[in-house]
Amino acid sequence: MNHGWIKAMASNNGGDCVEMRRREGDVEIRDSKDPDGPVLRFTPSEFAAWLDGAKHAEFDHLLDS
């Protein structure tokens, strides 16, 4: 089943967000400011591994400047 593009409720209207959708069994992610630009595509298990890392703060250090 395919789904339309969605973005997190925490996204602001300043354009600092990405959109995601489920398409042909995979999860696709794109920059909301560039809807015709490149799309990253992940299998459900790849996306689940990333989501688990995000939930456990494994990537928080990437926000440090």
C-alpha positions as CSV (number, residue, x, y, z in Angstrom):
1,M,0.0,0.0,0.0
2,N,1.2,3.5,-0.8
3,H,0.7,6.5,1.4
4,G,1.0,10.2,0.8
5,W,3.9,12.4,2.1
6,I,3.8,13.3,5.8
7,K,6.0,15.4,8.1
8,A,6.4,15.5,11.8
9,M,4.0,17.7,13.8
10,A,7.1,19.3,15.4
11,S,8.1,20.7,12.0
12,N,7.7,24.4,11.8
13,N,6.7,26.4,8.7
14,G,10.2,27.7,8.3
15,G,11.0,24.9,5.9
16,D,13.3,22.9,8.2
17,C,11.7,19.6,7.7
18,V,11.7,16.4,5.8
19,E,8.7,14.4,4.6
20,M,8.3,10.6,4.6
21,R,5.9,8.1,3.0
22,R,5.5,4.4,2.6
23,R,5.8,3.4,-1.1
24,E,6.0,-0.1,-2.6
25,G,6.8,-1.5,0.8
26,D,9.7,0.8,1.5
27,V,10.0,4.1,3.4
28,E,11.0,7.2,1.3
29,I,12.3,10.4,2.7
30,R,12.7,13.8,0.9
31,D,13.5,17.4,1.7
32,S,10.1,19.2,1.9
33,K,11.7,22.3,0.3
34,D,12.7,20.3,-2.8
35,P,9.7,18.0,-3.6
36,D,11.2,17.2,-7.1
37,G,14.7,16.5,-5.7
38,P,16.2,13.3,-4.7
39,V,14.4,10.7,-2.5
40,L,16.1,8.4,0.0
41,R,14.6,5.0,0.1
42,F,14.9,2.5,2.9
43,T,13.6,-1.0,3.6
44,P,11.4,-1.3,6.6
45,S,14.2,-3.0,8.6
46,E,16.7,-0.3,7.7
47,F,14.2,2.4,8.7
48,A,13.4,0.5,12.0
49,A,17.1,0.4,12.8
50,W,17.4,4.1,12.3
51,L,14.3,4.9,14.3
52,D,15.5,2.7,17.2
53,G,18.8,4.6,17.2
54,A,17.0,8.0,17.2
55,K,14.8,6.9,20.1
56,H,17.9,5.9,22.1
57,A,19.6,9.3,21.3
58,E,22.4,7.6,19.4
59,F,22.6,10.5,16.9
60,D,22.1,13.4,19.2
61,H,25.8,14.3,19.0
62,L,25.2,15.3,15.3
63,L,23.2,18.3,16.5
64,D,26.3,19.8,18.3
65,S,27.9,22.6,16.5
